[in-house]
Each structure stands twice: as structure tokens, then as C-alpha cells.
Amino acid sequence: MYDKKEKRITLRLTPEQYDSVAAKAKTAQMPVGAYVRAAALRHKVVVVDGLKEISHELKGIGRNINQLVTLCNMGRITEVRLDDTWQALARIHHQLQALTEQEKR
């Protein structure tokens, strides 16, 4: 699970420095504290442009599939054609591969 964080480090920054750190944390979609911890512990913080859009689309597909499963369990539908869904998932897979290759460079 999560380790309890019992120790505290106080860090003083100028407003400009704080804004810079906060902007980097926002870009990484992390809270400022988590970003500073990751950077201080020499973890590599990677920001992948375009991942948010792909994640949003993938969540939408998941919601639709869950709704179809519910309708199947209720007996309201008996057959589902998922050709378009498979194509969308294949496209997302290719986008993720391309983003992964970009990050390896």
C-alpha cells in the first residue's frame, strides 16, 4: 500500500522558482509534492504529450463496453458487433507504440 510519510522537508523558493516547479508538475500531471519527491529521488519524470487524449478515448470505449455488458446481462441485447471498437483499440495501440518510440529517443 502507501508508506506513511512521517518526515518533512521545508524548502524555500522564490515565487519564480515555485512557479517553474509548479508548471513542471502540472505538465507531468502530478501534485507539486509528488513531483519534487520524484525529482529529488532521481526518478525519471517523463511527460508524454498526447497521452491524455488517448486515455480519454480509451476510458470512453471502456464505459461503452461496460454498458453493453450490462444490457447483455439484463437480456436486452443478445448480439454485439465490435468491429469498430476493435479498430479504435488497434488505432490507440499504434498511437501508444508511436509515443513509446518517441520517448525512447
N, C-alpha and C positions, 0 to 999 in steps of 0.2 A: 504494500500500500504506500502511503506517503509517509516520509520521515517527518517527525515534528521538528520544526525549525526553532531551536531554542536560543541560538546565538544571533546577535545583531551587529551589524557593521554600519556605522554612521559615515556618510560620505557627503562632503560639501562640494557643490558645483556652482559655477556661475550660472546665471539664467541662460546664457547662450549654450553652455555645455549641457545643461539639463535638457534644453530644447533639442539639441542634437541627439542625445541618448534617447529621449522620448520618441523622436522621429524614427530612429533606427528600430526601436522596439515596436512601434506601430507598423512599420514596413514589414517586420518579421511576424506581425500579428501575435505579439507576446506582451504580457504586462511588463512594465519597466523593471520591476524587481527580478522577474524570471530572466529577462534579457541580460541584466547586469550580472546575475549569477552565472549564466551560461558563458558570457564573455570572460568573466573573472576566472572561471574554472577551465578556461581554454577549450571549451566546447566549440565546435564549429557551428556558427549560426548561419544557416543558409536560407535565403529568401528566394522563392521560386515564383517569378511573375507568371500569372495566368492560372495558378493553382486554385485560386478562389472560385473562378468561373467554372472550372472543371468540377470542383467539389460541389458547387451549387447544382449543376446539371445532374451529377451522379445521385445526389440526395433526392432530386425530383423523380428520377427513374425509380429509386428505391421506394418512395412514397406510392407511386403508381402501382408498382408490383404488390406492395402490401395491400392496397385497396382491391386489387384483382384477387388476391388470395382470400381476403375477407368475403368478397362476393362469391367466390367458389365454395367456401365453407358454408355460406348461407344457402347455397343451392340456386342462386340467382343466375349464374352462368356456369356452363359446363365445358366450354372450349375457349381457349385464348390463343391468338396468334401473336407471337412475339418477334416476328421478323424485323420490324422497325426498331424494337428495343435492342435486339442483338446487334443491329447495325450501329445504333447510337453507342452501345457499350464498346464495340470494336473501334469506333472513332475516338472515344475517350481513352481507350487503351493506347492507341497510336499517339495521341497528344501527350499522354503521360510518358511514353517512351521517348518522345522528342524532348520533353522538358528534362528528363533524366540525362539524356545525352548532352544537353546544353550545360547542365550542372557539372558533369564530369570533366568538361573542358576547362 
